[in-house]
Amino acid sequence: MAINQVRLRHLHYIVAPIMFLPIFLTAITGSLFQIAVITGKSEDFLWLLELHRGKFGSVNLELIYPLINAFGILFLAITGITIWLRSKKRAR
């Protein structure tokens, strides 16, 4: 395994658990709020929308939370696909 491959795997290994919580939270709160909209109870669940957007009580990350999620997902997708393609190439 090339040294760059090891570094890439290590970066992916470090970033993946860090990104799990914001990505999971965004997916769950978005889905649950959509269910509230469909059932006509969105007014009762606006707190879900605030969490979805990155507002966590007195900690307001609304300006950077979407960027954190977007860059995290892009990074993990690119590194994951790269690792996968290199491992398939090596297997041949």
DOMARVEX-617139 format. One record per atom (N, C-alpha, C, O, CB): residue number from 1; x, y, z; atom name; residue in three letters. Coordinates in nm, 3 decimals. Glycine has a CB too. Layout:
# DOMARVEX-617139
   n       x       y       z atom res
 NUM       X       Y       Z   CA ALA
...
//
This chain:
# DOMARVEX-617139
   n       x       y       z atom res
   1   0.085  -0.117   0.000    N MET
   1   0.000   0.000   0.000   CA MET
   1   0.090   0.124   0.000    C MET
   1   0.180   0.136   0.084    O MET
   1  -0.097   0.000   0.123   CB MET
   2   0.066   0.214  -0.092    N ALA
   2   0.147   0.335  -0.103   CA ALA
   2   0.126   0.425   0.018    C ALA
   2   0.023   0.419   0.085    O ALA
   2   0.113   0.411  -0.232   CB ALA
   3   0.225   0.507   0.044    N ILE
   3   0.218   0.596   0.161   CA ILE
   3   0.100   0.693   0.150    C ILE
   3   0.038   0.726   0.251    O ILE
   3   0.350   0.675   0.176   CB ILE
   4   0.069   0.739   0.029    N ASN
   4  -0.046   0.829   0.012   CA ASN
   4  -0.177   0.759   0.043    C ASN
   4  -0.269   0.818   0.098    O ASN
   4  -0.050   0.885  -0.131   CB ASN
   5  -0.183   0.631   0.008    N GLN
   5  -0.302   0.552   0.038   CA GLN
   5  -0.323   0.540   0.188    C GLN
   5  -0.436   0.548   0.237    O GLN
   5  -0.291   0.411  -0.026   CB GLN
   6  -0.214   0.521   0.261    N VAL
   6  -0.222   0.510   0.407   CA VAL
   6  -0.269   0.642   0.466    C VAL
   6  -0.355   0.643   0.555    O VAL
   6  -0.085   0.470   0.466   CB VAL
   7  -0.216   0.752   0.420    N ARG
   7  -0.258   0.884   0.469   CA ARG
   7  -0.404   0.912   0.438    C ARG
   7  -0.477   0.965   0.522    O ARG
   7  -0.171   0.994   0.409   CB ARG
   8  -0.446   0.875   0.318    N LEU
   8  -0.584   0.897   0.278   CA LEU
   8  -0.679   0.816   0.366    C LEU
   8  -0.781   0.869   0.412    O LEU
   8  -0.604   0.859   0.130   CB LEU
   9  -0.646   0.690   0.390    N ARG
   9  -0.728   0.606   0.478   CA ARG
   9  -0.732   0.662   0.619    C ARG
   9  -0.836   0.662   0.685    O ARG
   9  -0.674   0.463   0.480   CB ARG
  10  -0.618   0.710   0.666    N HIS
  10  -0.611   0.766   0.801   CA HIS
  10  -0.698   0.892   0.813    C HIS
  10  -0.771   0.907   0.911    O HIS
  10  -0.466   0.798   0.839   CB HIS
  11  -0.691   0.981   0.715    N LEU
  11  -0.775   1.101   0.716   CA LEU
  11  -0.923   1.063   0.715    C LEU
  11  -1.003   1.120   0.789    O LEU
  11  -0.742   1.191   0.596   CB LEU
  12  -0.959   0.969   0.630    N HIS
  12  -1.097   0.924   0.621   CA HIS
  12  -1.141   0.864   0.755    C HIS
  12  -1.252   0.888   0.801    O HIS
  12  -1.114   0.820   0.506   CB HIS
  13  -1.053   0.787   0.815    N TYR
  13  -1.079   0.722   0.943   CA TYR
  13  -1.101   0.825   1.055    C TYR
  13  -1.183   0.803   1.144    O TYR
  13  -0.963   0.629   0.979   CB TYR
  14  -1.028   0.936   1.050    N ILE
  14  -1.039   1.041   1.152   CA ILE
  14  -1.166   1.125   1.130    C ILE
  14  -1.238   1.154   1.226    O ILE
  14  -0.915   1.132   1.149   CB ILE
  15  -1.193   1.163   1.006    N VAL
  15  -1.303   1.255   0.977   CA VAL
  15  -1.441   1.187   0.987    C VAL
  15  -1.538   1.250   1.028    O VAL
  15  -1.284   1.315   0.837   CB VAL
  16  -1.450   1.061   0.950    N ALA
  16  -1.580   0.992   0.945   CA ALA
  16  -1.655   0.995   1.079    C ALA
  16  -1.772   1.032   1.080    O ALA
  16  -1.561   0.848   0.902   CB ALA
  17  -1.592   0.959   1.191    N PRO
  17  -1.668   0.964   1.317   CA PRO
  17  -1.704   1.106   1.360    C PRO
  17  -1.806   1.127   1.426    O PRO
  17  -1.589   0.897   1.427   CB PRO
  18  -1.622   1.202   1.324    N ILE
  18  -1.650   1.342   1.358   CA ILE
  18  -1.773   1.391   1.281    C ILE
  18  -1.857   1.463   1.335    O ILE
  18  -1.526   1.433   1.327   CB ILE
  19  -1.783   1.352   1.154    N MET
  19  -1.892   1.399   1.069   CA MET
  19  -2.021   1.321   1.090    C MET
  19  -2.127   1.365   1.046    O MET
  19  -1.851   1.390   0.926   CB MET
  20  -2.013   1.206   1.158    N PHE
  20  -2.134   1.125   1.175   CA PHE
  20  -2.245   1.202   1.245    C PHE
  20  -2.358   1.204   1.197    O PHE
  20  -2.101   0.998   1.254   CB PHE
  21  -2.214   1.266   1.358    N LEU
  21  -2.318   1.332   1.436   CA LEU
  21  -2.388   1.445   1.360    C LEU
  21  -2.511   1.445   1.354    O LEU
  21  -2.259   1.387   1.564   CB LEU
  22  -2.317   1.541   1.300    N PRO
  22  -2.390   1.647   1.228   CA PRO
  22  -2.470   1.595   1.108    C PRO
  22  -2.580   1.643   1.083    O PRO
  22  -2.294   1.753   1.182   CB PRO
  23  -2.416   1.499   1.035    N ILE
  23  -2.487   1.446   0.919   CA ILE
  23  -2.610   1.368   0.964    C ILE
  23  -2.718   1.382   0.907    O ILE
  23  -2.394   1.357   0.834   CB ILE
  24  -2.594   1.285   1.066    N PHE
  24  -2.706   1.205   1.120   CA PHE
  24  -2.814   1.297   1.176    C PHE
  24  -2.932   1.277   1.149    O PHE
  24  -2.656   1.108   1.229   CB PHE
  25  -2.773   1.398   1.253    N LEU
  25  -2.868   1.492   1.312   CA LEU
  25  -2.945   1.567   1.203    C LEU
  25  -3.066   1.586   1.216    O LEU
  25  -2.795   1.590   1.403   CB LEU
  26  -2.877   1.609   1.099    N THR
  26  -2.942   1.680   0.989   CA THR
  26  -3.043   1.590   0.919    C THR
  26  -3.154   1.633   0.888    O THR
  26  -2.838   1.731   0.890   CB THR
  27  -3.005   1.466   0.894    N ALA
  27  -3.096   1.373   0.825   CA ALA
  27  -3.219   1.342   0.910    C ALA
  27  -3.331   1.343   0.860    O ALA
  27  -3.022   1.242   0.791   CB ALA
  28  -3.197   1.313   1.037    N ILE
  28  -3.309   1.276   1.125   CA ILE
  28  -3.404   1.394   1.147    C ILE
  28  -3.525   1.379   1.135    O ILE
  28  -3.257   1.226   1.260   CB ILE
  29  -3.349   1.512   1.180    N THR
  29  -3.436   1.627   1.207   CA THR
  29  -3.510   1.671   1.081    C THR
  29  -3.626   1.711   1.088    O THR
  29  -3.354   1.744   1.264   CB THR
  30  -3.444   1.664   0.966    N GLY
  30  -3.511   1.699   0.840   CA GLY
  30  -3.624   1.604   0.808    C GLY
  30  -3.732   1.647   0.767    O GLY
  30  -3.411   1.700   0.726   CB GLY
  31  -3.600   1.476   0.827    N SER
  31  -3.704   1.375   0.801   CA SER
  31  -3.822   1.390   0.898    C SER
  31  -3.938   1.386   0.856    O SER
  31  -3.645   1.234   0.813   CB SER
  32  -3.791   1.406   1.026    N LEU
  32  -3.898   1.420   1.124   CA LEU
  32  -3.979   1.548   1.103    C LEU
  32  -4.101   1.547   1.119    O LEU
  32  -3.841   1.419   1.265   CB LEU
  33  -3.911   1.657   1.066    N PHE
  33  -3.985   1.780   1.040   CA PHE
  33  -4.073   1.765   0.917    C PHE
  33  -4.184   1.818   0.914    O PHE
  33  -3.889   1.899   1.023   CB PHE
  34  -4.026   1.694   0.817    N GLN
  34  -4.108   1.671   0.697   CA GLN
  34  -4.232   1.591   0.732    C GLN
  34  -4.340   1.616   0.678    O GLN
  34  -4.026   1.597   0.589   CB GLN
  35  -4.219   1.494   0.821    N ILE
  35  -4.335   1.418   0.867   CA ILE
  35  -4.433   1.512   0.940    C ILE
  35  -4.555   1.501   0.923    O ILE
  35  -4.292   1.301   0.962   CB ILE
  36  -4.379   1.604   1.020    N ALA
  36  -4.465   1.701   1.089   CA ALA
  36  -4.538   1.790   0.989    C ALA
  36  -4.655   1.823   1.010    O ALA
  36  -4.381   1.789   1.186   CB ALA
  37  -4.472   1.828   0.881    N VAL
  37  -4.536   1.910   0.777   CA VAL
  37  -4.649   1.831   0.711    C VAL
  37  -4.758   1.883   0.691    O VAL
  37  -4.432   1.955   0.671   CB VAL
  38  -4.621   1.705   0.677    N ILE
  38  -4.721   1.622   0.611   CA ILE
  38  -4.843   1.602   0.699    C ILE
  38  -4.956   1.599   0.649    O ILE
  38  -4.661   1.486   0.573   CB ILE
  39  -4.822   1.588   0.828    N THR
  39  -4.934   1.567   0.920   CA THR
  39  -5.000   1.697   0.965    C THR
  39  -5.097   1.696   1.040    O THR
  39  -4.887   1.490   1.042   CB THR
  40  -4.947   1.810   0.918    N GLY
  40  -5.007   1.938   0.951   CA GLY
  40  -4.971   1.990   1.090    C GLY
  40  -5.041   2.076   1.143    O GLY
  40  -5.155   1.928   0.939   CB GLY
  41  -4.866   1.939   1.149    N LYS
  41  -4.828   1.980   1.284   CA LYS
  41  -4.691   2.049   1.287    C LYS
  41  -4.621   2.045   1.388    O LYS
  41  -4.826   1.859   1.377   CB LYS
  42  -4.653   2.111   1.178    N SER
  42  -4.520   2.172   1.170   CA SER
  42  -4.500   2.283   1.273    C SER
  42  -4.388   2.303   1.320    O SER
  42  -4.498   2.228   1.031   CB SER
  43  -4.606   2.354   1.308    N GLU
  43  -4.595   2.462   1.406   CA GLU
  43  -4.549   2.410   1.543    C GLU
  43  -4.482   2.482   1.617    O GLU
  43  -4.728   2.535   1.420   CB GLU
  44  -4.586   2.288   1.574    N ASP
  44  -4.548   2.228   1.703   CA ASP
  44  -4.404   2.177   1.704    C ASP
  44  -4.348   2.148   1.810    O ASP
  44  -4.642   2.114   1.737   CB ASP
  45  -4.344   2.166   1.587    N PHE
  45  -4.211   2.106   1.578   CA PHE
  45  -4.108   2.198   1.512    C PHE
  45  -4.016   2.151   1.445    O PHE
  45  -4.219   1.976   1.501   CB PHE
  46  -4.124   2.327   1.532    N LEU
  46  -4.027   2.422   1.477   CA LEU
  46  -3.889   2.406   1.541    C LEU
  46  -3.788   2.442   1.481    O LEU
  46  -4.076   2.565   1.497   CB LEU
  47  -3.885   2.350   1.662    N TRP
  47  -3.757   2.325   1.728   CA TRP
  47  -3.673   2.225   1.648    C TRP
  47  -3.551   2.231   1.648    O TRP
  47  -3.779   2.274   1.872   CB TRP
  48  -3.741   2.132   1.579    N LEU
  48  -3.668   2.038   1.492   CA LEU
  48  -3.601   2.112   1.378    C LEU
  48  -3.488   2.080   1.340    O LEU
  48  -3.763   1.930   1.437   CB LEU
  49  -3.670   2.209   1.324    N LEU
  49  -3.615   2.287   1.214   CA LEU
  49  -3.495   2.368   1.261    C LEU
  49  -3.398   2.384   1.186    O LEU
  49  -3.721   2.380   1.155   CB LEU
  50  -3.500   2.419   1.383    N GLU
  50  -3.385   2.492   1.437   CA GLU
  50  -3.265   2.400   1.453    C GLU
  50  -3.153   2.439   1.418    O GLU
  50  -3.420   2.556   1.571   CB GLU
  51  -3.285   2.280   1.505    N LEU
  51  -3.175   2.184   1.514   CA LEU
  51  -3.122   2.148   1.376    C LEU
  51  -3.001   2.139   1.355    O LEU
  51  -3.221   2.056   1.588   CB LEU
  52  -3.213   2.130   1.282    N HIS
  52  -3.177   2.095   1.145   CA HIS
  52  -3.086   2.201   1.082    C HIS
  52  -2.996   2.170   1.004    O HIS
  52  -3.303   2.077   1.060   CB HIS
  53  -3.110   2.325   1.116    N ARG
  53  -3.033   2.436   1.060   CA ARG
  53  -2.906   2.468   1.138    C ARG
  53  -2.824   2.547   1.092    O ARG
  53  -3.119   2.559   1.053   CB ARG
  54  -2.889   2.407   1.255    N GLY
  54  -2.765   2.428   1.330   CA GLY
  54  -2.776   2.519   1.450    C GLY
  54  -2.675   2.569   1.499    O GLY
  54  -2.664   2.481   1.242   CB GLY
  55  -2.897   2.541   1.498    N LYS
  55  -2.914   2.623   1.617   CA LYS
  55  -2.935   2.530   1.736    C LYS
  55  -3.038   2.463   1.746    O LYS
  55  -3.034   2.723   1.601   CB LYS
  56  -2.837   2.527   1.825    N PHE
  56  -2.838   2.436   1.939   CA PHE
  56  -2.846   2.517   2.068    C PHE
  56  -2.746   2.535   2.138    O PHE
  56  -2.712   2.345   1.939   CB PHE
  57  -2.965   2.565   2.099    N GLY
  57  -2.982   2.649   2.217   CA GLY
  57  -2.908   2.780   2.201    C GLY
  57  -2.933   2.856   2.108    O GLY
  57  -2.935   2.575   2.343   CB GLY
  58  -2.816   2.806   2.294    N SER
  58  -2.741   2.932   2.288   CA SER
  58  -2.627   2.927   2.185    C SER
  58  -2.568   3.030   2.152    O SER
  58  -2.684   2.966   2.426   CB SER
  59  -2.597   2.808   2.135    N VAL
  59  -2.493   2.793   2.031   CA VAL
  59  -2.560   2.797   1.895    C VAL
  59  -2.636   2.708   1.859    O VAL
  59  -2.412   2.659   2.049   CB VAL
  60  -2.532   2.903   1.821    N ASN
  60  -2.593   2.922   1.690   CA ASN
  60  -2.488   2.903   1.580    C ASN
  60  -2.402   2.989   1.559    O ASN
  60  -2.658   3.062   1.680   CB ASN
  61  -2.496   2.791   1.511    N LEU
  61  -2.402   2.761   1.402   CA LEU
  61  -2.470   2.768   1.265    C LEU
  61  -2.420   2.712   1.167    O LEU
  61  -2.342   2.622   1.422   CB LEU
  62  -2.583   2.838   1.258    N GLU
  62  -2.662   2.841   1.134   CA GLU
  62  -2.582   2.888   1.012    C GLU
  62  -2.611   2.844   0.901    O GLU
  62  -2.782   2.930   1.152   CB GLU
  63  -2.485   2.974   1.031    N LEU
  63  -2.408   3.024   0.917   CA LEU
  63  -2.306   2.921   0.864    C LEU
  63  -2.280   2.916   0.744    O LEU
  63  -2.336   3.152   0.955   CB LEU
  64  -2.250   2.842   0.954    N ILE
  64  -2.145   2.750   0.909   CA ILE
  64  -2.188   2.603   0.909    C ILE
  64  -2.121   2.520   0.849    O ILE
  64  -2.024   2.765   0.996   CB ILE
  65  -2.299   2.570   0.974    N TYR
  65  -2.343   2.430   0.985   CA TYR
  65  -2.366   2.365   0.848    C TYR
  65  -2.322   2.251   0.827    O TYR
  65  -2.471   2.422   1.067   CB TYR
  66  -2.432   2.433   0.754    N PRO
  66  -2.449   2.372   0.621   CA PRO
  66  -2.315   2.350   0.551    C PRO
  66  -2.297   2.251   0.479    O PRO
  66  -2.539   2.460   0.533   CB PRO
  67  -2.222   2.441   0.570    N LEU
  67  -2.090   2.424   0.508   CA LEU
  67  -2.013   2.307   0.569    C LEU
  67  -1.947   2.232   0.498    O LEU
  67  -2.008   2.553   0.523   CB LEU
  68  -2.023   2.293   0.702    N ILE
  68  -1.959   2.180   0.769   CA ILE
  68  -2.014   2.049   0.713    C ILE
  68  -1.938   1.958   0.679    O ILE
  68  -1.981   2.187   0.922   CB ILE
  69  -2.146   2.040   0.703    N ASN
  69  -2.208   1.919   0.649   CA ASN
  69  -2.168   1.895   0.504    C ASN
  69  -2.132   1.784   0.467    O ASN
  69  -2.359   1.927   0.660   CB ASN
  70  -2.175   1.999   0.423    N ALA
  70  -2.146   1.984   0.281   CA ALA
  70  -2.001   1.943   0.257    C ALA
  70  -1.974   1.847   0.183    O ALA
  70  -2.176   2.113   0.207   CB ALA
  71  -1.907   2.014   0.319    N PHE
  71  -1.767   1.980   0.298   CA PHE
  71  -1.731   1.846   0.360    C PHE
  71  -1.647   1.773   0.307    O PHE
  71  -1.678   2.089   0.356   CB PHE
  72  -1.794   1.813   0.471    N GLY
  72  -1.771   1.682   0.533   CA GLY
  72  -1.818   1.568   0.445    C GLY
  72  -1.746   1.470   0.426    O GLY
  72  -1.841   1.674   0.667   CB GLY
  73  -1.938   1.581   0.390    N ILE
  73  -1.991   1.477   0.301   CA ILE
  73  -1.906   1.467   0.174    C ILE
  73  -1.873   1.357   0.130    O ILE
  73  -2.138   1.506   0.265   CB ILE
  74  -1.872   1.581   0.117    N LEU
  74  -1.788   1.579  -0.004   CA LEU
  74  -1.653   1.514   0.023    C LEU
  74  -1.606   1.432  -0.055    O LEU
  74  -1.767   1.720  -0.057   CB LEU
  75  -1.589   1.551   0.135    N PHE
  75  -1.460   1.494   0.169   CA PHE
  75  -1.469   1.343   0.186    C PHE
  75  -1.388   1.269   0.132    O PHE
  75  -1.406   1.559   0.297   CB PHE
  76  -1.570   1.298   0.262    N LEU
  76  -1.584   1.155   0.285   CA LEU
  76  -1.620   1.080   0.157    C LEU
  76  -1.573   0.968   0.136    O LEU
  76  -1.691   1.129   0.390   CB LEU
  77  -1.701   1.140   0.072    N ALA
  77  -1.735   1.076  -0.054   CA ALA
  77  -1.613   1.064  -0.144    C ALA
  77  -1.587   0.958  -0.202    O ALA
  77  -1.847   1.154  -0.126   CB ALA
  78  -1.537   1.171  -0.156    N ILE
  78  -1.419   1.169  -0.244   CA ILE
  78  -1.314   1.073  -0.191    C ILE
  78  -1.260   0.992  -0.267    O ILE
  78  -1.360   1.311  -0.257   CB ILE
  79  -1.284   1.081  -0.062    N THR
  79  -1.182   0.990  -0.007   CA THR
  79  -1.230   0.846  -0.011    C THR
  79  -1.152   0.756  -0.041    O THR
  79  -1.146   1.030   0.137   CB THR
  80  -1.357   0.823   0.019    N GLY
  80  -1.410   0.687   0.016   CA GLY
  80  -1.407   0.626  -0.123    C GLY
  80  -1.366   0.511  -0.140    O GLY
  80  -1.552   0.686   0.068   CB GLY
  81  -1.449   0.702  -0.222    N ILE
  81  -1.446   0.653  -0.360   CA ILE
  81  -1.303   0.630  -0.407    C ILE
  81  -1.274   0.531  -0.474    O ILE
  81  -1.517   0.752  -0.454   CB ILE
  82  -1.214   0.721  -0.371    N THR
  82  -1.073   0.706  -0.409   CA THR
  82  -1.013   0.580  -0.348    C THR
  82  -0.945   0.504  -0.416    O THR
  82  -0.992   0.829  -0.365   CB THR
  83  -1.037   0.559  -0.220    N ILE
  83  -0.987   0.438  -0.153   CA ILE
  83  -1.045   0.313  -0.220    C ILE
  83  -0.972   0.217  -0.246    O ILE
  83  -1.023   0.441   0.000   CB ILE
  84  -1.173   0.316  -0.247    N TRP
  84  -1.239   0.201  -0.309   CA TRP
  84  -1.182   0.173  -0.448    C TRP
  84  -1.153   0.057  -0.481    O TRP
  84  -1.390   0.226  -0.317   CB TRP
  85  -1.166   0.277  -0.530    N LEU
  85  -1.113   0.257  -0.665   CA LEU
  85  -0.969   0.206  -0.661    C LEU
  85  -0.931   0.119  -0.740    O LEU
  85  -1.120   0.387  -0.744   CB LEU
  86  -0.888   0.258  -0.570    N ARG
  86  -0.750   0.212  -0.560   CA ARG
  86  -0.743   0.068  -0.513    C ARG
  86  -0.657  -0.008  -0.557    O ARG
  86  -0.670   0.301  -0.466   CB ARG
  87  -0.832   0.029  -0.424    N SER
  87  -0.830  -0.110  -0.375   CA SER
  87  -0.877  -0.206  -0.484    C SER
  87  -0.827  -0.318  -0.492    O SER
  87  -0.920  -0.125  -0.249   CB SER
  88  -0.972  -0.165  -0.568    N LYS
  88  -1.017  -0.248  -0.680   CA LYS
  88  -0.905  -0.264  -0.781    C LYS
  88  -0.885  -0.373  -0.836    O LYS
  88  -1.142  -0.188  -0.747   CB LYS
  89  -0.833  -0.154  -0.806    N LYS
  89  -0.722  -0.156  -0.901   CA LYS
  89  -0.613  -0.251  -0.854    C LYS
  89  -0.557  -0.329  -0.932    O LYS
  89  -0.665  -0.014  -0.921   CB LYS
  90  -0.584  -0.244  -0.724    N ARG
  90  -0.479  -0.327  -0.664   CA ARG
  90  -0.519  -0.476  -0.667    C ARG
  90  -0.434  -0.564  -0.681    O ARG
  90  -0.450  -0.282  -0.518   CB ARG
  91  -0.650  -0.503  -0.655    N ALA
  91  -0.698  -0.641  -0.654   CA ALA
  91  -0.682  -0.709  -0.789    C ALA
  91  -0.668  -0.831  -0.797    O ALA
  91  -0.844  -0.645  -0.612   CB ALA
  92  -0.684  -0.629  -0.895    N ARG
  92  -0.668  -0.686  -1.029   CA ARG
  92  -0.526  -0.722  -1.047    C ARG
  92  -0.487  -0.771  -1.153    O ARG
  92  -0.713  -0.588  -1.140   CB ARG
//
